[in-house]
Amino acid sequence: MIRAWLAALACAQSCAALAQSDDPAALRREVDELKARVSAIERRLGEPVVATASDPSGWAKVDRGMTQAEIKGLLGEPHKAFDLDGSRVWYYSYRGGAGSVFFDSAGRASSFQRPSGVR
C-alpha cells in the first residue's frame, strides 16, 4: 500500500505534462524517470512495513469481515495457505501455539482461531 501511494505521488507531479505530450519518446523518457524514482523510494524504504508471522501480537486486532490485505497487515504472510471445504485458510504457527483465519468467497475473514494465550 505504501508503494502504491508513493508511486501515485510521484506520478501526480508529471501526469499533467504527460497528458499534454504527443511525443512517444518524451512519454517513454518520463515513464522511465518515474520508474527510477519509485525504485529509489522503494530502496530507501526497504520492504513494506507489515507484521512478521513470528509476532503473534496482531491477533488482538483480527476480526470477522476483514480483508486478506488487512489480515496480512496485522499478521504478515501466513506460514501455510490452503483450501478446506471451499474456504481459503491461512495458518500461522508460533512457539507455543498456532492460529488460523478462514476466508469466505469474497476474500473476507469469516472465522478465526487465535493462538492460545492471545486475546
C-alpha positions, 0 to 999 in steps of 0.5 A: 500500500505504501508503494502504491501511494508513493508511486501515485505521488510521484506520478501526480507531479508529471501526469499533467505534462504527460497528458499534454505530450504527443511525443512517444519518446518524451512519454517513454523518457518520463515513464522511465524517470518515474520508474527510477524514482519509485525504485529509489523510494522503494530502496530507501524504504526497504520492504513494506512495513507489515507484521512478521508471522513470528509476532503473534501480537496482531491477533488482538486486532483480527476480526470477522469481515476483514480483508486478506490485505488487512489480515496480512497487515496485522499478521504478515504472510501466513506460514501455510495457505490452503483450501478446506471445504471451499474456504481459503485458510491461512495458518500461522504457527508460533512457539507455543501455539498456532492460529488460523483465519478462514476466508469466505468467497469474497476474500473476507475473514469469516472465522478465526482461531487465535493462538492460545494465550492471545486475546 
